[in-house]
């Protein structure tokens, strides 16, 4: 048997990040590993410059996400100050530079940036501790109930629409752990966000070392959301497994 920490992530608007290209800021359809790490770090009061603590979080825990409702894609438009691409290249040749310094040393221009969101997206997250986990799951749950810093769904303007409801459960497999959240939208008008085909059963997850996922394997993907250097906002690619919770595996009323 394994212990898992379960969370519910729901917000009227969420943005879970993607590879940023130029003025486009995308959003993955479900919470990224880096977003979950950031939530936990904020709850614990870990600042962005504490690279050692971020490394401990990254190496000490596994994560899985069940996408209950993907929500509706929404694009917003912002104006932002920038500089010409030629100026960026010229300054970058001298070494790393901050955006503030770049704006103060080059002629400014205004660009329109496109930012992607998901409206009424809902996901359930499962977290398990690895051998090097520095904090117990119970400690993480308590921190998420009373976070040191304000938690938000990807961007500071995205407030959560439900309490995360952290709880530690015991289960034989990852699939069994997820079935203990049969009503992922408790506390809101579920009919407003539930997909017509029922709550989702697809799970993306880190490797389940030493225990069974209990999922039917679907595919493997590559995602650039692994922790690299939090102080520089750098991320690396990682493989993720995608599986399906079978209807007869204790899924109960979740798919109703």
C-alpha positions, 0 to 999 in steps of 0.5 A: 500500500502507498500513501498519496496526497490528493488535490483538486485544482479548479479555477474559472481561468487557468493557464498551465504554461507552454513553451513561450515563442515570441509574443505567444504564451500558450497553456497546456490543457492540464497542470504541468509538473512545474506548476505543481512544484510551484504551488507546493513551494509557495505553500511551504514559503520557499522563495524563488532564489532557494535553489536547494529547496526547489531541487529537494522538491523536484527529486523527492516527489512523483506527480500524476494528474487526472484531467476531469474537465479540460475546460474551454480554450480562451485567448486574451490579448495584452500590450507589452513593452519590448525591444527589437529582436536585433537589440536582444541578440546584440545585448545577449551576446555579452551574457545573460541579462534581465528584461529590466536591464534590456528595456533600460539599455535599448529603444522600446517598442510595444507589441501585442502578446497573445495569452492562452487560458482554459475556462472552467478547467478541473483536474485532480492531482496525486502526489507521492513521496520518493525515498529522498522526500524531505517533507511528509505528505501530511506536512505538505497537506497542512501547508497547502491548507495554510499556505505561506504565499498566495496560491494561484492557477498559473498566473497571479490573476487566476484565483482558485475557485475551490479550496484545494482540499488536500488529503492523504489517502492510502491505496494499492495503485495510483488508479485506486488513489484517484477513485477516492475523489469520486466527486471532483467538483464538490462545492461548485455547480458540477453540471456547469463544468462536467463534460457531456461524456462524464468526468475524464479518466485519462491520467498523465504521471511520472514513472511509478517506481516500486508500485503499480499505476493500475492504469491501462497504458495509452502512450508516452509523451515528452513535455518541457516542464521539468525543473532545471533552474528556478531562479532563471525560469529554465525547464527541461524536457521529461517523458511522461506516461499517459494511462486510462482508469478502467471503468470497472476499476472502482471508478464508481460515479466519477464518470457519471 
